[in-house]
Structure formats: C-alpha cells, structure tokens
Amino acid sequence: MRDELAGQLRQLRDLTGRSLRELARDVRGSSSSLSRYFSGQAVPSWPTVVALCQVAGRDPRPLREVWERARDESRASAESAPSAPVRNDLPHDITAFTGRGRELAALLGAARSSTMVAIDGMGGVGKTALAVHGAHRLAADFPGGRLYLDLHGFTPGREPVEPAEALRVLLAALGVSAGRIPDGVGERSALWRSELAARRVLVLLDNAADAAHVRDLLPGAGRSFVLITSRRRMVGLDGVEPISLDVLPSREAAELFVESAGGMRPGDVGEVVRRCGNLPLAIRVAAARLRHRPAWTLDTLVERLREGELAVSDVFGMSLRQLDSAQRRMFALLGLVPGEDIDAYGAAALAGIPPANARSLLEDLVDVHLLQEPAAGRYRMHDLLRQAARAEEAAADPGPVIARLADYYLSGMLAATKVIELVVVPVPIVVSQRPAALPGLSHDEALDWLDTEWANITAALSLAVELRVDAPAVGLAQCAFVISLGRRGGMPQLCRGLEVSRSAAEALGARRTLASHRYLLGAALLRVGRLDEAVPELEAARALMVAEGDSVGEALALEQLAQVRLYTADAAGAMELLREATGLVPSGASAVRVYIGVRLGRALVLRGEHREARELVLDLLETARGLDRQKVRMCLDVLGRSALGLGDARTALGLAEQAVAISRETRHPVLEAVSRTDAAVALRHLGDIEAATAVHAGALALLEEAGESHRMVHSLLPYAEACLATGDREAAARHFGQALEIATAQGVSYLVATARSALARVP
C-alpha cells in the first residue's frame, strides 16, 4: 500500500511541474523528506498530503483511504522489526586524565542547557582528551546513542572529511539504510536533523577544520547534543558554547606527567614539564619515553629534552598548512620576538606593514590557536610554537627584522619623553626607521605603555646588541636610562645595558652619539656607586663634547663629575666644577640651568651654608615652575634640607611632603623615596618617632622594590644621623649597621668607609 500511495504522490509532483526544492518550500517541508515519500521509504503526515494536493490543484479526499492503509502498514512494519542496537562509538576514555576541572564542569553544564559545545585550543593542548572524558561522563544521559567521528581537519597526510561523507557515516550509524540516504549535502543534512529530533544522541565531532566544516552536521530541534573540537575558534556558529583550552597550570602538568609515567623517579618533575611547555601532548610523549626506559632518571629525560629530542613539531604542521602566505609570514616573524608578548603596533613594525593589517593577521593566528591573547591587544606565543616559528625563519637574517622592532620601541620611548617628566636632560637620539604608526600617548598612557613594554624593550636591547644592530641598540640603551632615572629603578641593569652597547656606539662612528653614550654610562656608574669607573667615562664624554663644540653637553658632564665630589663629601670641589658648568650654559637652556643650580644648592647644604642654598634655589624656583613638576621637586628637596639646617623642621617636613606628592603624581617612586627620607628625618627632629619610623620604612620598601641598593644606603645614612642627633643611639646604630651591611654586600667602597666611620661615632 505504501507503493500505491507513493505512486499517487509522484503524480501530484508531476502535475505541479516544480523541482523538489521548490515543492519542499511550498509545502513547508524538506526536500530529503519529500524524496523519501515519493520513493515509498516513508509515509507523510496527512497535512503534508493535503499541502501537496493544494499545490497540484487536486482534491485530497480520494487519497484519504489509501493514506490510512499505508500508515497502518508502516506502523505494523515498524513494530515487528527488530530494534537496532544503540551505537556507542566513543573512543576509550583517556588514561591519567588530570586537571581541567573548570572546563569539564563547563562542558557537563552545557550539556544540560544547550545543544552544542565547541572545545578549541592549540594542537596538543588536550581538546580530544577533555571531549572524550566528558562524553563518557555524559553517556548515560543519551540513550539514543553516542557517536564519534574524526573529521581529520588537522591530520597530517589526510584530507578533511567532506560534510557529505560525514553525514553519510553519521546517518548510517543511526541505522538509516543506504537506500534512504539522499545524495545532496542539503538533503542529507535535513534527514540528519530529522533523525536527531526524535532521539537523544550525543555526537562527538573531533578535529574539525573550521565552522564551515561542521555547519551541516549540527542538530536542529530536539534533545541531542553535539560536541566539537577544533584548533580554530568556532566564531561563525550561532548558539555554540565555546570552551577554550590553554596549557595546563604547573601543578596539574606535574600531576599528569607523574600519572602518565607510572610513578615518580629521582629528579625534577618541574623542569620536565617546563621543557614540555606544560603542553599535555608533549608531557605524555615525554612520560611515555621515560616509562619505556627503566634505566633513565628524570635528570636523564631533562637532558634529552634539552638536546631537542622531544618531537612534537608534527602536531603543529597541519595548523601551519592552513595558513595563507601573509599569515605564515607573520607567524614566522613572531618567533623572533625577544620578549614575552607584543602588541599590534610592534607586530606591524616587525613585519613592515600597517597596524590594521597586523591586527587582522594576529587575530587570524589567535583563531587557529597559533597565538594567544592573554590580555586585550597583547599577543603571546607558546614556547613550543615559538620553536616551530623560528624553524620557519631559520634561513633568514633576523637583523633587519629586529632592527625594525627595536626602532618601534625606540620611537615609542621618544614619544613618551615628550609627555612625561624627566629627571635628566635628554640627549639627542636618532631613529633609523620610523614605524608606520605609534599608539597615541597621553601622560598616563605613556607611563602605562612603558610599564607594559619594559621587559620587551630590555629584551630587544639585548638581542640588538647580540645581532650587532648598532643604532637601535645604542638608542634603546640611552633612552632607557633617561626615562628610568628616578622612576623605574633597576639602575644596575640600566648600567649593564649601557656597558654592553658601548661598542655599538663606538662602531657607529658618530662622535656626538659616543659622547652622549659615555656621559650616560658615567652617570649610571655613578648611581650604582662605581665612582672610580664613572670618572673616566665622564671625563671622556666632556672631552668629546668640547671637540663637538657642545657647551651644554660639557656642562652636564661637569655636573656629574661634581656629583662624584658630593658623594665623597668634597663640597668645595663640587662647587668649583658646578660654577664652571654654570658659565657654559647658554641663556636659553633653562632646564640645564635649573638642574646645575639645584646641584650647587645641594653642595651649599653639605657645606652648612643653608641660607645661601635657600636664596640660590628660591631664585630658580619660578623658572622650574615653568618647566615641569620634577624640576620643582628638585628645588623643594634643597629648600627642605636648608630649612632643616636652619632649625625649622616643620617647614622642612612640609616641603618634603610636597616633594613626595609630586613624585607620586608623576610616578617616580625612587624619587618619592628620596623625599620620604627627608620627611622621615624632619619627623625625627620634630619628635614624632612613630611617624618617622613608618615613613622611612616606606622609603626603604620603595627602593628595595626598585632594586636601588645604592640609594638605600643614601637613605639609611641621613636617617641614622637624625636618630643620633635626637638621642636615639639604638636606632642610629641599627640603621648605620644596615647601611654598612648593604654597602659591603654591593662592594661600594666609599659608602663602606662612610658607614663604618659613622657607626664608630655611636656612643
């Protein structure tokens, strides 16, 4: 009877003169379902028969009896047919499944509230392991079957499974006979949705190439659940719940290794998982290698990993083959990045392209998990991927690429110097290759940019020196010192940067550049207490400045030589040099005049000539106010110390607190610590011991955090003197002793002698 009904339905179809797709649209059905009705494989509902008759212009009533007999026959056939066994195609659950508690909970929760979940992540990060483990946990909730299909989207040596073939396999797994499976993708997809709508099935689609690869395989209505894994984010699928995987946290990575290796052996598990980049696949490969070599210890494995024996590069090979030429070039260039991360402007400079293009390429690489975006606009590459990227660019000369990147950082630093307040007078620095664009930087944005990029800047400097990219190396070292003085701290590192790039400055053959470099190197050596080395650098810088006819540069070199005299308590010698420097400063160089004048004021304070110091600096204060807040702070420091020398501790405290506020506003924590020391000294003289102790402790904490040991001693000594002057011998001895300990540890001989002599004066 079904065949009779099918024949009459085909006659209706022929009467309409319409295609299967057009007819499906008119009766609001699917073309695959109509195909089954016309072939006698299925019996339509009565409303569908009525709709077909209406489209054909025929009365449906004569068909009612034939339809009822065909329906009853179909039901009887279904009831007598043996039920097909429920399929369970899930792979074996992963052994030693470790961690992923948050992600597993998200997957299980999504199975109760949605129909689709997509797990994405880089190759080897454990997407399939999580999906299979979660599917086994959910198996009892899906009595209609548990299907698994590897789509081979990223399988080396295999083409991805086409959607039409995937649908054929899946429909067959549900028990649909080959004769009932239509030819077209659209018809197969409609039949697949129809079959799922009447069942509760879990479907795991593993290793999808992209959203287009799985779009036709998704369920429609019903309670089935589809779980997708891919190296690409499924941003093109509506209604899918995303779960993105990163590498394992260190503790979970170590647990996975121990479980996979079959127990512990002597050695450092932490070093093994670090060598594996905390990547689950790499950890399992390493653990398997150890498990099958009983004679090995963990230290043996670490040594082999260090020699590059862990082969996981094939994991990334298919991901790379999915990239177009521009994406692949960007991936390779990112492997050369010396720092931990990069922004779109840096990537643009690296590739020599506009930032908008770079941003698009970076997002493409994020989507395929060849790049991570740990924070908005910041991009980072996994260590194992970095190795693969460097292999891509192995034959190329990295020098020009690093030069472009270094010039980007240098350009950004120079732009920052235009809006932030510097303690020293900047030296002229030339950029060889200006980047296409820089981020817009206000005062606070510039400081934030510097903080964010600082590790990358120092890494770029080291690599530029190593590759003999001389001009950017010199510029980065010089600019880093100019910006950091009083703000970032880390003077020993800044000093090393200037030292290692000195040969680059000499190689450039520009006398003015070398003069600036030796001047800044001398200033840096001075600030780490290496006075004997600082003096010849400063004298050489002065000679070069004289040869260049640069009177301002000569004056600044003299000012730094005067600072050497002040450190060694030779105030008279310092004043002589400072007066000579003052005579060299042209009338228009206001900042230099204030800078040298303040240093002269400090020399007067050291000599006990407090009124003279106050008068000198008061004359400079108005000029300083027209320059910037840090110049004002320099004046306030000297005025406060002269006030204390004149016995007015209350005024000294007020001036020191103003200076502290300025350094806090301009984000100069090292200079804030200097002024906090002055405030603590004033509080001691005012008898407020508790407040003095707290303020001074805060100053030392700032200097310790900044890595400024030399300045810590210069903070301890005057505070200890204040303790001694106010009768607190115990506190004085403690602080003199701490100063001696730090100076000795740092090998700063002139401060060792000063601290030892001061300690001997404590009764």
N, C-alpha and C positions, 0 to 999 in steps of 0.2 A: 504493500500500500504506500510505503514511503516513495517508491519509484514512481507510482502513479501521480502522487502529489508533486514530486519534483518535475515530472514532465509538464504538468499544467502550469507550474510556476515558470518554467522556461518559456512556455508560450506567452505568458504575460510579459516576460522580459523582452521577447522578440517584438511584441506589439508596441512597446514603449519606444524602441529604436535608440535606446540610450546605452551608454557604456556602463560597466559595472560600478565604476567610481561615481558617475552621475546619479545612478539609481540609488546607490547607498546614501548619497547626500539627500535625495528626495524622500526616502523612507526613514531617514534619520537612523541608519544602521551602519554597519561596517561592511566594506567590500568583501573581506575574508568570510564573514558570516553568510552573506548572500551567496558566495561561491559554494559554501557547504550546503546551503538549502537547495540550490539548483542542481547539485550533483547527487542529492539524496543522502548525504552524510549526516544531516541533521534536520530536525523538524522545526520550522519557525514558530514563533508565537502567533496566535490568531490576529492580534493588532498588526503584525508585520504583513500577514497575508492580506488584510484589509487595505493597508497602505499601498501594497503592490497593485491591487486591483484598482484603486483610485487613480494611481499614476497611469495605468493602462486603459482606464476608462471602461472597466468592466464591473458587473455586479458581483460581490464576493459571496453571496448567499449560496449559489450552487456548489461552491467549494467546501462548505462547512462540514458536510458528512465525510468527504474524502480526508479533510484535515484531521477530524476527530479519530478516524480509524488509524491514520498514520501516527498520530500522537500516542494512542494506546499501544500500538505495535512497538514504538520506540521505547516506551516505559517498560513494557514487558521484557524487551531485549536487554535493557539496562539492568533490570532486577535479576535476570537469570545469568547474566555474565559474571564470571569470577572477578572479584575486585583486584585491581592491580596493586602490587606491593608498594608501600610507601618508600620512596627513594631517600637514601641518606648518603650523599656523595662527599661529605666533608672530609678533608684530609685528617690524618691523625693529629690529635691535639699536640701542640708544641711541648717538648720536654723542657724542664727547667724554666718555665715561664716566670719572669721576675719583674716586679715593679709594675708600672703603668696603671696604678690603682685609680687615679683620677680619670684617665682616658677610658679605662674599662667600665667604670661607673657611668661615664657619659654615654658609652655605647649601649649598655644594658638599659639605661633610662630612655634613650632614644627609641629603642625597640618597642617600648610601651606607648610612646606618644607620637611617633611618626612612621613613615613607610620607607625612608631611605636615609642611610648614613654613608658618608664618604670619608675614608681614612687616607690622608695624604702625608707625604714626607719624602725625604731623600732616599735613594737606594740604600738598602741595608739597615734602615732605621727600625725595622720590626713591624711594618704595616700588616703583612700577611700573618705574622705570629699573633698579633693582637686580634685581627679579624677572625682567625680560626679559633682562637681560645674563646673569644666572645661568642662565636656561633655555637660552640659546644655547650657553653653555659645556657644558651637560649634554646637549644634543640627541643626540649620537652614542650616549649610553648608553641611549636609549629608542627602539629601532627600531619599536615598535608605534605610534608617532605622538606628535606634540607639539601639544596642543590649547590654545587660548586662548579665554577667554570673559570679556568685560567685564560684570560684574553690575550696574553703574550704581548701586551703593549710595549714592554721594555725587555724582551727576552733576546739576548744575543743570538744571531743566526736564524731567527724566526720572524716571519711577518705577523703582524697583529691579526687576530681572528676577526674576520669581517662580521658586521652585525647580522647579515642574513644567515651566515653559517652558525653564529652564536645562537640565534633564535631557533634554528632547526634542532640543534643539540638540546637546548632547554625544553622545547616542546616535546621532543622525543622522551626526555627524562620524566616529563609529566604523564607519559603514556599515550600521547597523541600519535596515532598511526601515521606512517609516511604518506599515505594517500590523502590524509586530511590536511597536510601541511601545504599551504599555498606557496607559490614561487616568489612573489614580491616581498621586499622588506616591510612595506607598509602593511600588507595583509598578514604577514607572519606576526608583526608587532601587535596588530589588533587581536589576533587569535590568542597570543600570549597573554595580553591583558585580560581577555575574556576568561581564559583558563584560570588565571591567578585570582580573579574576582570571586570565584566560587570555592576557593581553597584558602588555607592558611599555611603559606610556604615561606621558608627562609631561603634566600638566594644570595650566594656569595660570588660576586664578580671580581675576580682578583686580577691585578696588574693591568688596569685599563690605561689606554694611551692618553685619553682626554675625555671631555664631556661628550663630544660627538660620538665617541666610540660606544657609549653606553646609553645614549638617549632613547634609542628604540627598544632597549631591554628593560625599561623601568615599568613598574606596575601602574595600574590605573586605580579604580575603586577596589575596595576590599581590605583584607587584614594581612596581606602578605608583606614581607619585609625584605628589602634589598640592601646588601652591604657591599660597598665598592672600595677597592684600594687602588691608589694611583700615585705616581710621582708628581702628577700635576694637581693643582687645586681645581676642584670642580665648580669654578665660579660661574659657569654657564648653565648650571642646572638649578631650576626653581624647586624649592621645597626640600632640598637635601640638607641634612645636618652635617656640618664639617667637623672632623676631628683631626687636627694637625699634630704630627709627632716630631719631636726633636730628639737629640741623642739622650741617653739615659743620664740621670744625675750620678755623681761619682759613687755614692753608696750602693745604688741599685746596679750600676755597672759592675762593681766588685762582686756583688752577690751573684749576678748572672755568670760571671767568669768562674767563681768557685763551684756553683752548681753544675755548669757545663763541663768543667774539667774533672768532675768526680771527686772533689775534695781539695784540701789545701796541700801545698808543698812549700818548703822553705823559700823565702824570697818576698818580694814586694809586689803584692797584687795591684796596689795603686799605680805603680809605674807601668804595669802591663796594660791596664785599662786606659791610662793616659796615652800610651803608644797606639792604642786602638782608637783613640779619639772618642771613647765612650759610645762607639757605634756598635749596636748589638751584633750585626753580622760579623764585623771584624773581631769582636770579642769571642763569638762562637768558633770562628775559624782558628783563632789563637788557642782557645781552650781545647779544641779537637787535636791540634798539633801537640799540645802538652800531654793530653790524655793518652795518645798513642806512642809516647816516648817516655817510658818509665824512668829512664836514666836522667832525664832533664829535671832541673830545678826551675823555679820561676826566674832566677837570675839568668839561666841559660836562655830561656824564652825571650827575656828582655833584650839580651844581646843579639839574638837573631832578628828580633823586631827592629832593633836599632840599625841593623845591616840591610833592612828593607826586604825581608823575606816574606812579609805578610802580603799576599796578592789579593787585593780586593778591587783593583782598578777596573776589572770587567764589570763590576756592579754598576759603575757609572758610564760605561761605554755606550749603552743604548740611550741613556739620557742625553749624552753629548751628540749622538747621531740625529736626535730630534731637533737640534738647533739649526737655525739658518746661519749664514756666514757672519752676519753682524753680531748675533747673539754669541756665537762661538768665539769670535774675536774678543768680545767684552769679557767672557768667561776666562779666557786665557790671560788677558791683561790683569784681571783681578787677582790672579795667582801671584802677581808680582808685588801686590800691595804690601808694604813693610809693616804696617800697623795692624791692629785687630779689626778695624772696620773702616768704612768710608761712606761719604755722602754722595749725592748725585753730582754735585759740583766737582768733587775730587775725581769721581769716575769719568766725568766729561773731560777733565784735564788729562787724565790717564790715557784716554782714547783719542783725544784731539777732536771731539765732537761737541755740539751744543748740549747744554744740560737737559733740555727736554728730551732729546734723543737718548741720552744716557739714562735718564729716569725710566723711560719706556723699556729699554733693554734690561735694566736692573729688575724691574717688576716682572718681566718675562722670565728671568732666571729664578726669581723668588717663586713664581707659579709652578716651575718644574723642580723646585727644591734643590737647585744647584747653588742657591744663595739663601741666606737667612736675613730676616728683617727684625732683629730683636727689639728695636725701638723705631718709631715712625721716622722714615728718612735716613736710617742708619743701616748699612748692609754689611754682613759678615759672612765669611766662607769657612766651612768646616775644614779642619786641618787635612783630612784625607782628600777632600775635594781640592784643596789648595795644591796638594802634591800632583793631582791629576791635571790641574790647570797649568802648573809650571811645566809639566811634561809637554803640554800643548805648545808652549812658547819657548821650549828648551833651546832651539837653534837660533833664536833671535837675540839681538843685542839689547839688554834691558836698559842700557844707559839713557837713550833718548826718552823712553817711557818714564823712567824715574825722574829725569830732568823736568819733564812736563808736570809731573805730580808735585815735585819739590817747589817748582815755581808757583804752582797754585797755592800751596801752603804759605810760601813767602809773600805772595800777593795779598793773601788774606791777613797775614800778620801786619803788613804795612798799612792795609786799610784800617785795621784795628788801632794802629798807633795814631790815626787821625782823630779818633773819637774818644779814646781812653786817656787817662792822665799818667804820664810817665815821670819817673823819678829822675832819670838821667836825660841829658840832651841827646836825641837820636843822632846816629851817624848816617851819612848818605849810603843807601843800599840800592843796587840796580837789579831789576828783574830781567832775565834774558828773554823769556817767553811769557807774555801776559796771557792768562787764561781767557776763554771766551766770555765768562761771566763769573761773578762772585756773589755770595749771598749779601743782601742788604743788612748792614750792621749799625744799630744804634749803640750807645754806650754799654748798656747791659747786655745786648745781643752780642757785641764784640767780645765781652768778657766770657759770656757763656760759650761762644764759639771757640775761644782759646782754650777754655777748660775741657771742652769736648774733644778737641783735636790735638791736645798737647802730646799725648802718647804717640799719635801718628806723626806729629811734627818731629819729635825726637827720633823716632824710628826712621823717618825719611832722611833726616840729617845723617844718621849712622850709615845708611845704605848709600847715600850720595857720596860720602867720604870713601866708602869701600869701592864704589864703582868709578871713582875719580871724576865725578860730575862736579867740577870745582866751583863754578859760580854759584849754583844753588846751595851747595854745602856751606860756603862762606856766608852767604846771605842768611841762611837759616840760623847758623850759629850766632851771628852778630845780633839778629833781630830777637832771637830767643832771650839773650842776655838783657837787651834793652827793655823788653817787655816784662821780664820776670823780676827784675831787681825790685825788691821790696814787696812783691805781690805773690809770686808763686813759691819762692824759696827754692830749695834744691840747688844751692849755689855750687856744691861740689860737682854735680852733674853738668851744670852750665859751663863750669870751668873746663871740664873734660871735653865738652863739645867744642869749645874754642881752641883747646890744645890740639885735638885731632884734626881740626880743619885748618890749622895754621899753614901746613904745607900746601894746601889748596890755595890759600890766599897768596902765598909766595909764587905758586905756579901761574897765577893769573897775570902776573907782571904789571899790575896797576899799583903804583906807589901809594896813591891815596887810599885804596882799599886795604893794602897791607898796613898802612899807618893806623887806620881805624881798628883793624883786627888786633894789632899789638896793644893798642890803647885799651880795648875792651878786655883782652886777655889779662893785661896787667891789673885792671880794675877787679876782675874776677879772682885772680890770685890773691889780691889784697883782701878780698872779702871772705876767703877761706883761711886767712892767717898765714899765707906763704909769702911773707914780706920780702925775703931775700930773692925770690924769683920774680916778684911783681916789679921791683925797682928797675931791673934791666929792660923789661918789656916796656915800661912806661917811658924810660929814657930813650929807648929806640923809637918809640912812637913819636916822642917830642921831636927827635931829630928828623924823622920823615915829614912831620907836619911843617917844620921850619923849611925843609927843602921844597915843599909844595907851596910855601907862602901862605899857609893856613894858620892865621893867628888865633882863631877860635879853637882849633884843634890843639894848638900848642898850649893855650891857656887851660884847657881841660886836662891835658896831660900833667901840667904843673899842679893843678888842683888835686889830682890823685896822688901825686908824689907828696903833696902836703899832708894828705890823709895818712900816708905811711908815717910821717913825723908825729902826727897826733896820736896814732896807735902806740907809738913808743915814747909818749909823754914829752916830746920835743916841741912844745908850743911855739917857742921863738923861731925855730927853724921852719915850722909850718907857716907862720905869719909872713916870713920873708918870701917864701915861694908864692903865697897867695897874693901878696901885694904886687909881685912881679906879674902874676897871671892877670890881675885886675887891670894893669896897664896895657895888656894886649887886647882886651875885649873892646870891639867897636861899639859905638853908641847904640846901634840898632839891635844888638844881641841881648835883649832884656833878660831872657831866661838864663843865659850863661852868667850874666852879671849877678842875678839873684843867687844862683847856685854857688858861685865862688864867694859872694858876700856872706852867705849863711855859713859856709865853711870857715871863713875868717871870724865870724861871731863865735863859733864853737871853740876856736883857738883862744879867743879872748876869755871865754868862760874857763877854759882849762888853766889859763894863767891867773885866774882870780880877778880879772878886770871886768866885773859884771856890769857896771854902769856903761862902760864903753861898748860892751857887747850889745846891751839893750838899745843904746842910741843908734848903733850901726844898723841893727836888724829892723828897728822901727822905721828907719828911712827906706828900707827895702820892702816893707810890708804892703804898701799901696801898689807898688809895681807888681808884687806877687799876686795880689788880688785880681789884677787884670790879666794874669796868665792862666793859672789853674789852681785847684784846691790843694794839690800836693806841694806846690811852691809855698802856699800859705802855711801848710802843716810844717814845712821845714823851718819857717820863721817862728812859728809858735813853739816848736821844740826848744830853740835857742832862748826865746823870751822867757819860757818857763824855767829853764835852768838858771838863767841870770837872776830871775826873781827869787829862786830858792837861795842862790848865793848871797842875795841881799837880805835874806832873813824873812821873806814874805812867802811862806809855804802855802798859804791859802790861795794867793794869786797863781803860784806855780801849779797847784792842783787844778785850778780852773782852766789854765792854758793847756795843760796836759790832757784834760778831758775833751777839750775842743779838738785837739790834735787826734785823739783816739777816734772821735766821731767822724772826722774827715777820712781817716784811713779805712774806717768801716764802710763809709758810704762809697768810697772809690774802690773798695775790695782789695786793699793792700794789707793782708794780715801780718806780714813781717814787720811793716812799719807801724801797724797798730800795736804790736808787741813792744816796740821801742818806746812808744808814747805811754803805754800802760806801765812800763818800768818806771818812767818819770813820775807817773801818777802814784805808783806804789811808794816811791821814795818820798814824795811830798806827804802822803798819808802817814808814813812813819814819823816824819818830823812834826806832824800835827797830833801825834799820839794815838791815832786810830789804828792799832796794831792788827785787829781782826780784819778790817777792810784792806789794809796794806798787804797782808798775807794772801788774801783771796785774789786781789788784783794782780799781784806779782806771780802767783801760781798760774793765773790765766795767761799771762805774758809768756811764761816758760812753755806752757802747753802749746801755744800757737807756734813758737819757734821750733819745738820738738817735732810737731806735725809737719812743719815745712822743711825739716832736715837742716836747720841752720844752727849747727853746734857752735860755730864761731860767735854768732850773735848771742847765743845762750850764755856764753862766758861774759860777754859785754853787758848782759842784763844782770847776771849774778853779782858782778863786782860792785857796781854802784849801789845796788840794793843792800849788799853786805856792809858797805861803808855807812849807809844810812842806819842800819841796825846798830853798828858800832857807835856811831855818833849819838844815838839816842839811848845808849846804855844797855842794849840787849846783846851781851857778849856771846851768849849761846847761839842765838840766831846768826850773828855775824860769822862765827866760826863755822857753823854749818854751811852757810852759803859760800864762804871763801873756800871751804873744803870741796864743795861740789864743783866750783869753778876750776879748782886745781885738778880735780879728777877728770873733767871733760877736756881741759886743755892738754893734759898729759896723754889721754887716750887719742886725741886728734893730732898730737905731735906739734902743737902750736907753741914754739919755744918761748916767744916773747910774753905770751899770756901765762905760761907755766911760771916764769920768773915773777911776774906781777902778782899772781895769786899766792905763790909761796911767800913772797915778801909781806903781802897783806895779812896772811894767816899768822905770820910771826908777830904781827903787831897786836893781835888779840890777847889781852891780859889773861 
